[in-house]
Amino acid sequence: MSDTPDSSNGQVPEQRNRRAPSSRQRPAQKAQQQREKQQPRTVNPVLERLFELYPKLFGAQFLPLKLGVFHDLMARHPDDFKKDDLKIAMGQHARSTRYLESVAAGHQRHDLDGQPIEAVAPEHVHHAIVEVFRRRQARSKEDLRPRLKLRLMDAIEASGLSLDDYAERMRAQDETLNAVLDDALADLKLEAAKREALVRTFTASGRTVEEFCDMYGMNPGDVTRALARVRDEQAVRAAHAANPSSPGKSTSTATADVDAPESEASALSSTADAIPPSQYTPALRADASQA
Protein backbone atom coordinates (compact mmCIF):
# COMPACT_ATOMS: atom_id res chain seq x y z
CA MET A 1 0.00 0.00 0.00
CA SER A 2 1.34 3.41 -0.95
CA ASP A 3 2.02 5.90 1.85
CA THR A 4 0.88 8.78 -0.32
CA PRO A 5 -2.07 10.42 1.46
CA ASP A 6 -5.48 9.95 -0.07
CA SER A 7 -7.41 13.21 -0.23
CA SER A 8 -10.67 11.57 -1.33
CA ASN A 9 -13.62 11.33 1.00
CA GLY A 10 -13.18 7.55 1.26
CA GLN A 11 -16.36 7.38 1.48
CA VAL A 12 -35.67 -7.20 -6.03
CA PRO A 13 -35.86 -10.40 -5.57
CA GLU A 14 -37.40 -11.88 -8.67
CA GLN A 15 -41.16 -12.16 -8.28
CA ARG A 16 -43.39 -14.76 -9.84
CA ASN A 17 -45.93 -13.56 -12.32
CA ARG A 18 -49.39 -13.60 -10.84
CA ARG A 19 -52.61 -13.48 -12.76
CA ALA A 20 -54.35 -10.14 -12.28
CA PRO A 21 -57.64 -10.38 -10.39
CA SER A 22 -60.78 -10.26 -12.49
CA SER A 23 -62.85 -7.10 -12.62
CA ARG A 24 -65.45 -8.82 -10.43
CA GLN A 25 -62.86 -9.50 -7.73
CA ARG A 26 -61.48 -5.99 -7.50
CA PRO A 27 -64.52 -4.22 -5.98
CA ALA A 28 -64.81 -6.90 -3.30
CA GLN A 29 -61.13 -6.62 -2.45
CA LYS A 30 -61.31 -2.83 -2.26
CA ALA A 31 -64.36 -3.02 -0.01
CA GLN A 32 -62.56 -5.44 2.32
CA GLN A 33 -59.49 -3.21 2.46
CA GLN A 34 -61.67 -0.20 3.23
CA ARG A 35 -63.39 -2.04 6.09
CA GLU A 36 -60.02 -3.03 7.54
CA LYS A 37 -58.83 0.57 7.44
CA GLN A 38 -61.97 1.79 9.17
CA GLN A 39 -61.77 -0.74 11.99
CA PRO A 40 -60.24 0.89 15.10
CA ARG A 41 -57.10 -0.74 16.38
CA THR A 42 -57.22 -2.26 19.84
CA VAL A 43 -54.86 -0.50 22.23
CA ASN A 44 -53.57 -2.21 25.34
CA PRO A 45 -54.97 -0.24 28.31
CA VAL A 46 -51.70 -0.70 30.20
CA LEU A 47 -49.86 1.04 27.37
CA GLU A 48 -52.47 3.79 27.52
CA ARG A 49 -51.72 4.24 31.22
CA LEU A 50 -47.97 4.20 30.67
CA PHE A 51 -48.43 6.89 28.03
CA GLU A 52 -50.35 9.02 30.56
CA LEU A 53 -47.72 8.52 33.27
CA TYR A 54 -44.59 8.82 31.13
CA PRO A 55 -45.29 10.66 27.85
CA LYS A 56 -41.59 11.31 27.27
CA LEU A 57 -40.83 7.58 27.34
CA PHE A 58 -43.99 6.05 25.87
CA GLY A 59 -45.24 8.94 23.73
CA ALA A 60 -44.66 10.01 20.15
CA GLN A 61 -40.92 9.39 20.51
CA PHE A 62 -39.71 6.26 22.26
CA LEU A 63 -36.48 6.08 24.25
CA PRO A 64 -34.53 2.96 25.27
CA LEU A 65 -35.44 1.99 28.81
CA LYS A 66 -33.12 0.92 31.60
CA LEU A 67 -32.59 -2.77 32.19
CA GLY A 68 -35.15 -4.13 34.64
CA VAL A 69 -37.49 -1.14 34.26
CA PHE A 70 -40.41 -3.55 34.76
CA HIS A 71 -39.47 -3.92 38.43
CA ASP A 72 -39.18 -0.13 38.82
CA LEU A 73 -42.68 0.30 37.42
CA MET A 74 -44.13 -2.31 39.78
CA ALA A 75 -42.39 -0.69 42.76
CA ARG A 76 -43.54 2.81 41.85
CA HIS A 77 -47.10 1.93 40.79
CA PRO A 78 -48.20 -1.18 42.74
CA ASP A 79 -51.85 -0.15 42.53
CA ASP A 80 -51.84 0.81 38.85
CA PHE A 81 -50.63 -2.41 37.28
CA LYS A 82 -51.09 -6.12 37.66
CA LYS A 83 -47.83 -7.98 37.30
CA ASP A 84 -48.87 -10.21 34.39
CA ASP A 85 -50.60 -7.37 32.52
CA LEU A 86 -47.51 -5.18 32.81
CA LYS A 87 -45.26 -7.99 31.57
CA ILE A 88 -47.38 -8.34 28.45
CA ALA A 89 -47.50 -4.58 27.84
CA MET A 90 -43.73 -4.16 28.26
CA GLY A 91 -43.15 -7.05 25.89
CA GLN A 92 -45.38 -5.38 23.31
CA HIS A 93 -43.56 -2.10 23.75
CA ALA A 94 -40.09 -3.63 23.48
CA ARG A 95 -41.05 -5.56 20.33
CA SER A 96 -42.47 -2.53 18.53
CA THR A 97 -40.60 -1.18 15.52
CA ARG A 98 -40.49 2.32 16.97
CA TYR A 99 -38.86 1.10 20.16
CA LEU A 100 -36.35 -1.06 18.30
CA GLU A 101 -35.53 1.94 16.11
CA SER A 102 -34.67 3.97 19.21
CA VAL A 103 -32.34 1.18 20.35
CA ALA A 104 -30.82 0.90 16.86
CA ALA A 105 -30.10 4.64 16.87
CA GLY A 106 -27.77 4.13 19.82
CA HIS A 107 -29.62 6.39 22.27
CA GLN A 108 -28.81 5.82 25.93
CA ARG A 109 -31.12 3.87 28.20
CA HIS A 110 -33.35 6.03 30.42
CA ASP A 111 -34.92 5.60 33.82
CA LEU A 112 -38.55 6.42 34.64
CA ASP A 113 -37.62 10.04 35.35
CA GLY A 114 -36.39 10.37 31.78
CA GLN A 115 -32.73 10.60 32.76
CA PRO A 116 -30.10 8.84 30.62
CA ILE A 117 -28.30 6.36 32.84
CA GLU A 118 -26.39 3.86 30.72
CA ALA A 119 -25.34 3.05 27.17
CA VAL A 120 -27.10 0.33 25.21
CA ALA A 121 -24.81 -2.68 24.78
CA PRO A 122 -23.33 -2.99 21.26
CA GLU A 123 -25.04 -6.37 20.87
CA HIS A 124 -28.47 -4.85 21.55
CA VAL A 125 -27.83 -2.02 19.08
CA HIS A 126 -26.73 -4.51 16.42
CA HIS A 127 -29.69 -6.83 16.97
CA ALA A 128 -32.12 -3.90 16.75
CA ILE A 129 -30.57 -2.60 13.52
CA VAL A 130 -30.87 -6.04 11.95
CA GLU A 131 -34.46 -6.57 13.09
CA VAL A 132 -35.59 -3.15 11.80
CA PHE A 133 -33.91 -3.97 8.48
CA ARG A 134 -35.71 -7.32 8.28
CA ARG A 135 -39.11 -5.76 8.88
CA ARG A 136 -38.63 -2.95 6.39
CA GLN A 137 -37.11 -5.20 3.75
CA ALA A 138 -40.12 -7.50 3.99
CA ARG A 139 -42.36 -4.57 2.96
CA SER A 140 -40.07 -2.99 0.36
CA LYS A 141 -39.23 -3.90 -3.21
CA GLU A 142 -36.01 -1.90 -2.90
CA ASP A 143 -32.85 -3.68 -1.80
CA LEU A 144 -32.17 -2.13 1.61
CA ARG A 145 -28.84 -3.88 2.21
CA PRO A 146 -26.75 -0.81 1.24
CA ARG A 147 -28.55 1.19 3.93
CA LEU A 148 -28.03 -1.64 6.39
CA LYS A 149 -24.31 -1.58 5.67
CA LEU A 150 -24.07 2.14 6.41
CA ARG A 151 -25.98 1.72 9.66
CA LEU A 152 -23.71 -1.12 10.70
CA MET A 153 -20.63 0.96 9.92
CA ASP A 154 -21.90 3.71 12.23
CA ALA A 155 -22.74 1.16 14.93
CA ILE A 156 -19.34 -0.50 14.69
CA GLU A 157 -17.54 2.81 15.07
CA ALA A 158 -19.73 3.84 18.00
CA SER A 159 -19.38 0.49 19.79
CA GLY A 160 -15.87 1.07 21.12
CA LEU A 161 -14.93 -2.43 19.97
CA SER A 162 -12.15 -3.32 17.59
CA LEU A 163 -13.27 -4.50 14.17
CA ASP A 164 -12.24 -8.08 14.96
CA ASP A 165 -14.03 -8.06 18.32
CA TYR A 166 -17.20 -6.71 16.74
CA ALA A 167 -17.12 -9.35 14.00
CA GLU A 168 -16.64 -12.10 16.60
CA ARG A 169 -19.53 -10.93 18.75
CA MET A 170 -22.04 -10.20 15.99
CA ARG A 171 -21.45 -13.08 13.60
CA ALA A 172 -24.80 -14.77 12.87
CA GLN A 173 -26.01 -17.92 11.17
CA ASP A 174 -27.73 -15.85 8.47
CA GLU A 175 -25.21 -15.73 5.64
CA THR A 176 -26.92 -12.75 3.99
CA LEU A 177 -26.46 -10.69 7.14
CA ASN A 178 -22.91 -11.96 7.53
CA ALA A 179 -22.13 -10.79 4.00
CA VAL A 180 -23.40 -7.28 4.76
CA LEU A 181 -21.43 -7.23 8.02
CA ASP A 182 -18.30 -8.34 6.16
CA ASP A 183 -18.77 -5.54 3.61
CA ALA A 184 -19.14 -2.98 6.40
CA LEU A 185 -16.01 -4.25 8.15
CA ALA A 186 -14.05 -4.27 4.88
CA ASP A 187 -14.95 -0.64 4.17
CA LEU A 188 -13.97 0.40 7.68
CA LYS A 189 -10.65 -1.45 7.39
CA LEU A 190 -9.95 0.34 4.11
CA GLU A 191 -10.72 3.71 5.68
CA ALA A 192 -8.47 2.86 8.64
CA ALA A 193 -5.64 1.86 6.29
CA LYS A 194 -5.93 5.19 4.48
CA ARG A 195 -5.78 7.09 7.77
CA GLU A 196 -2.73 5.14 8.91
CA ALA A 197 -1.00 5.79 5.58
CA LEU A 198 -1.72 9.48 6.05
CA VAL A 199 -0.18 9.42 9.54
CA ARG A 200 2.94 7.67 8.30
CA THR A 201 3.40 10.16 5.50
CA PHE A 202 2.75 13.10 7.79
CA THR A 203 5.20 11.81 10.41
CA ALA A 204 7.89 11.20 7.78
CA SER A 205 7.43 14.69 6.32
CA GLY A 206 8.55 16.47 9.49
CA ARG A 207 6.15 19.27 8.64
CA THR A 208 3.47 21.03 10.63
CA VAL A 209 -0.14 20.23 9.80
CA GLU A 210 -0.48 23.53 7.92
CA GLU A 211 2.69 22.96 5.90
CA PHE A 212 1.70 19.36 5.16
CA CYS A 213 -1.74 20.41 3.95
CA ASP A 214 -0.22 23.11 1.73
CA MET A 215 2.04 20.49 0.14
CA TYR A 216 -0.78 18.09 -0.70
CA GLY A 217 -3.74 20.46 -1.03
CA MET A 218 -5.59 18.93 1.91
CA ASN A 219 -7.93 20.41 4.50
CA PRO A 220 -6.16 21.03 7.85
CA GLY A 221 -9.29 20.09 9.81
CA ASP A 222 -9.60 16.76 8.01
CA VAL A 223 -5.95 15.95 8.60
CA THR A 224 -6.08 16.93 12.27
CA ARG A 225 -9.12 14.72 12.86
CA ALA A 226 -7.51 11.81 11.02
CA LEU A 227 -4.33 12.10 13.08
CA ALA A 228 -6.29 12.22 16.35
CA ARG A 229 -8.43 9.26 15.37
CA VAL A 230 -5.46 7.07 14.44
CA ARG A 231 -3.76 7.87 17.71
CA ASP A 232 -6.93 6.98 19.62
CA GLU A 233 -7.23 3.69 17.71
CA GLN A 234 -3.60 2.87 18.43
CA ALA A 235 -4.15 3.57 22.14
CA VAL A 236 -7.18 1.24 22.22
CA ARG A 237 -5.23 -1.54 20.52
CA ALA A 238 -2.37 -1.10 22.94
CA ALA A 239 -4.75 -1.25 25.91
CA HIS A 240 -6.36 -4.44 24.59
CA ALA A 241 -2.97 -6.02 24.02
CA ALA A 242 -1.90 -5.18 27.58
CA ASN A 243 -5.17 -6.44 29.09
CA PRO A 244 -6.86 -9.05 26.88
CA SER A 245 -9.67 -9.53 29.43
CA SER A 246 -10.76 -5.88 29.27
CA PRO A 247 -14.42 -5.12 28.38
CA GLY A 248 -13.48 -4.32 24.80
CA LYS A 249 -12.28 -7.88 24.25
CA SER A 250 -14.95 -10.48 23.67
CA THR A 251 -14.65 -13.73 25.61
CA SER A 252 -18.00 -15.11 24.45
CA THR A 253 -18.34 -17.70 21.71
CA ALA A 254 -22.06 -17.10 21.20
CA THR A 255 -23.22 -15.76 17.86
CA ALA A 256 -25.54 -12.83 17.28
CA ASP A 257 -28.19 -15.04 15.70
CA VAL A 258 -30.89 -14.20 18.25
CA ASP A 259 -34.38 -12.77 18.18
CA ALA A 260 -33.84 -9.04 18.70
CA PRO A 261 -37.36 -8.23 19.95
CA GLU A 262 -37.23 -11.12 22.45
CA SER A 263 -33.73 -10.05 23.53
CA GLU A 264 -34.82 -6.49 24.25
CA ALA A 265 -38.07 -7.57 25.90
CA SER A 266 -36.12 -9.88 28.20
CA ALA A 267 -33.73 -7.05 29.03
CA LEU A 268 -36.61 -4.91 30.29
CA SER A 269 -38.36 -7.77 32.07
CA SER A 270 -36.56 -11.04 32.61
CA THR A 271 -39.85 -12.97 32.58
CA ALA A 272 -41.72 -11.37 29.65
CA ASP A 273 -44.34 -13.71 28.21
CA ALA A 274 -44.99 -14.52 24.58
CA ILE A 275 -47.55 -12.02 23.29
CA PRO A 276 -49.52 -11.12 20.15
CA PRO A 277 -48.31 -8.39 17.73
CA SER A 278 -47.34 -5.06 19.31
CA GLN A 279 -49.94 -2.45 20.18
CA TYR A 280 -49.28 1.24 20.61
CA THR A 281 -50.28 4.24 22.65
CA PRO A 282 -52.86 6.58 21.04
CA ALA A 283 -50.18 8.80 19.52
CA LEU A 284 -48.73 5.84 17.65
CA ARG A 285 -51.74 4.00 16.28
CA ALA A 286 -50.83 5.09 12.76
CA ASP A 287 -47.53 3.21 13.06
CA ALA A 288 -49.00 -0.03 14.36
CA SER A 289 -48.64 -1.66 10.95
CA GLN A 290 -44.86 -1.35 11.31
CA ALA A 291 -44.68 -3.47 14.44
C-alpha positions, 0 to 999 in steps of 0.5 A: 500500500502506498504511503501517499495520502489519499485526499478523497472522502473515502467514502428485487428479488425476482417475483413470480408472475401472478394473474391479475384479479378479475374485474369482479374481484377488485370491488370486493377486495377494495371493499374489504381493504376499506373495512379493515382501514376503518376498523379501530385498532385495539390499544392495550390499556396498560400502554395507555396508562404508561403513556399518561404517566410517562409521555416522554418515554412512551409517547410520540418518541420512544427512548430505550429503557433501563434494564429491569425497568419492569421492576421499577414500574411495579415498585412505583405503581403497585396499585396501577398495574397487575404484574402479568398485565404489565409484563405483556405490555412491556413485551409489546412495547419492546417488540415494537418497531419504533422502540427497536428503532430507538435502540438501533439509533444508539440512544442511551437507556433512560430511567422512569424520570427520563434521565439517561443512565447507561449506554445500550450494549453494542449487541443490543444495538446490532440486533435492533438494527438487523431486526428493523432492516428485516421488517422494512425489507419485507415490505419494500421492493427496494434492496435495503442492504446498502442502507443496512451496511451504512448503519452497521458501519456507524454502529461499529464505530460507536461500539468502542470495539475493535473490528475483529471483536465486533465481527466475533460478537455479531457473527450470525447464522444468516449468511446474507447478514454476515455478508453485509457485516463483512462488507461494512467491516471491509470498508472500515478497514480500508478507511483505517488503512488510508488514515494510517498511511496518512499518519505515516506520510505526515510523520515522515514529512517532518512538517506542521499540519499547515505545511503538510496540507499546503504540500498536498492540497488537503484540508487542515481540519480533516488531517487533524481529525484523522491524526487524532483518530489514528492515535486513539485507535492505536491507544485502544489496541495497545490497551487491549494487548496489555489487558486481553480480558478488558471489556473491549475484548470479547470472551463469548463464543455465542453468535448474534443469531438471536431474536432481537425483539425477544432479547430487548423484551427480556432485558426490560423484564426477565420474565416477559411472556410470549404475546400477540403483535405489538400495540401502541399508545394513542399517539402511535396507532398510525404506526401499528402496521410497522410493528 
